[in-house]
Amino acid sequence: AFGSIAGAFSPQQVDYSNTAYGKDHWQLSCFMEYEGGVALGKVDLRRGALMRRAAEPTLAACDAVFLRWYDSVHPYLRAKASRSLVRLQSFVTRYRPHADETHLPRHIDGAGVDGSLVLGLPSECGFGGGGLTVWDGEGDAELFEYPVGCGDVCLLDSKVWHQSNPVTWGERWVLVIFYRVLTEPRHRAARPPAAADAGE
């Protein structure tokens, strides 16, 4: 599967209206889905269409993993509500030890993002460095380092500060998904009128 994903990798340049990503443009990722982001203009998703077809089973598996985790962190009464996911963005990023391609500086994934998933993908040539740094706790006092190797998943709640760490050699590939979570009340079926009422 990764061979098909890597073969379809066609990064799009995405321009931003601010420097939340450390610069006003980004050209390391191939976007398969894009909604609700801060890009200026449209992201050409036609360039990610082939990759999306190749990655669809992986995307579906990631959805299931994320939803199970999110339910454990944000429990709800299943008898009274239902929960579903909307993928706001899905993309594959390739980090390399070249200028402006080593990492993504500290950031959060957006005000409308309820949670994110980062999946480590294979790298044919391997890499040095990389991984994720995550800040948590009151005042972001707690710092966590996650290697996120091939097949590892890092799950992030809403508005959690994090960064991808610089790659020193090789290539690091990751699949990233931003989610919106919909929790909606179940509507009870209307009771049929009583027989006596029907005859009045």
Secondary structure, DSSP 4 states (H G I P E B T S, - for coil): -HHHHHHT-----EEBSS-TTSSSEE-SEEEEEE-S--BSS---GGGGHHHHHHHHHHHHHHHHHHHHHHHHHS---TTTEEEEEEEEEEEEEEE-SSTT-S-EEEE---TT--EEEEEEPP-TT-EEE--EEEEESGGG-EEEEE---TT-EEEEETT--EEEPPEEEE-EEEEEEEEEEEEEEPPPPPPPPPHHHHT-
